[in-house]
Amino acid sequence: MVSAIAIFGLCYSITLPRNEDKRQRSARVSRLLRMLRAHHLIQKVPHTHRYLLTSRGRDIVSAVVASQQITLEQLNKLAA
């Protein structure tokens, strides 16, 4: 008798993340956090694994989100 897990595995080729992939992802996250801290966009909460946006970081994130949501028509209306 074929088990349900074997059938599921055949129907949906499951690829589990390898240790190498986990290390690469962890290294990338570490680099991004270090870059954001260097630009004073985030600050570490002491004695935790948490980070908070600084006031400068909030301003920049707000500007980026607004720029992604605005259309060319809206920009043309503002420019006129």
Order of alpha helices (4+ residues) and beta strands (2+ residues): alpha-alpha-beta-beta-alpha-alpha
